[in-house]
């Protein structure tokens, strides 16, 4: 597969996500994006999976880029890079926790729609919780972004 086909497929796949499109079109080969991605790959190897940042990954990366891209020319490179790494380290878990709370609510709605009438008195709350946790765990391993 050539690069143009890959890029077109990625844009088609992620077309509903404005953050992904902005990231892809403006920063894909930029130094700041490559540094952020490399840091995340090392510090949080599962950052693209639903159990981490999932669909919020492009928004998270853009936040860091927006915060630090203007600083590149004003600071020595090593200092600029250190600031980016510190920001990534400081903000990652809060961002992940916010995503997980939102995601869990969305998954509950999907789970209940898929199970439909099965919840009308058939399951105890403990059984419901177990089934829902299994549903979440299956979704946890999905890699949302391939960038």
QUIRABEL-V553965 format. One record per backbone hydrogen bond with DSSP energy under -0.5 kcal/mol. CO is the residue of the C=O (numbers start at 0). NH is the residue of the N-H. If there is no record, write none. Layout:
{{CO	NH} {CO	NH}}
This chain:
{{1	5} {2	6} {3	7} {4	8} {5	9} {6	10} {7	11} {8	12} {9	13} {11	14} {13	16} {15	17} {16	20} {17	21} {18	22} {19	23} {20	24} {21	25} {22	26} {22	27} {23	27} {26	29} {29	33} {30	34} {31	35} {32	36} {33	37} {34	38} {35	39} {36	40} {37	41} {38	42} {39	43} {43	46} {45	48} {46	52} {46	53} {47	143} {47	144} {48	51} {48	53} {52	55} {53	56} {55	59} {56	60} {57	61} {58	62} {59	63} {60	64} {61	65} {62	66} {63	67} {64	68} {67	70} {67	71} {68	71} {70	73} {70	74} {75	79} {76	80} {77	81} {78	82} {79	83} {80	84} {81	85} {82	86} {83	87} {84	88} {85	89} {86	90} {87	91} {90	94} {91	95} {92	96} {93	97} {94	98} {95	99} {96	100} {97	101} {98	102} {99	103} {100	104} {101	105} {102	106} {103	107} {104	108} {105	109} {106	110} {107	111} {108	112} {109	113} {110	114} {111	115} {114	117} {115	118} {116	119} {118	120} {123	127} {124	128} {125	129} {126	130} {127	131} {128	132} {129	133} {130	134} {131	135} {132	136} {133	137} {134	138} {135	139} {136	140} {138	141} {139	50} {141	49} {141	143}}
